[in-house]
Amino acid sequence: MHISAATIQDIPALTELINSAYRGEASKKGWTTEADLLKGDLRTDISTLTELISNTKAIILKHSLADGTIAGCVYLEQRERGLYLGMLTVSPQMQAAGSCPNIFMNVITLRTELINWYERNGYVQTVERVPMPDNPKFGIPTQPLEFVIMEKIIAS
């Protein structure tokens, strides 16, 4: 899996991907289709994506396969209200494939307030513990520290 910021050069592929996931007959292969709600084949176009990708308060992240094909994307924009998430897109052929069953992260075990927050939001502590890397460049521990691996299952 390769995730990176989309560029102007990606716009033609992104346009095709987004439209195929939301509009027209191709979108009916996945579960995100809006084809029965909106007639037409366009969810977005090159000029709209050019404007979005040029927004200095936003980013389009893309997921590329090993062959360079863009299989997914998401638009994120910092707005006054908070972070706006839009155009969350997965190729209709890959939807519901279960290719990413979980999300996991490291949290310092002594950060109980943070661990509790993640638990309230669906994460669980695993039994795995990982030592804090010893790199003074990123801070000198005032006591021995370790991480707990926290995980959230997102696919069955």
Buried (B, 14 or more C-beta within 10 A) or exposed (E): EEEEEBEEEBBEBBBEBBBBBBBBEBBEBBEEBEBEEEEEBEBBEEEBBEEBBEEEEBBBEBBBEEEEEBBBBBBBBEEEEEEEEEBEBBBBEBBEEEEEEEEEEBBBBEBEEEBEEBEEEEBEBEEEEEEBEEEEEEEEEEEEBEBBBBBBEEEE
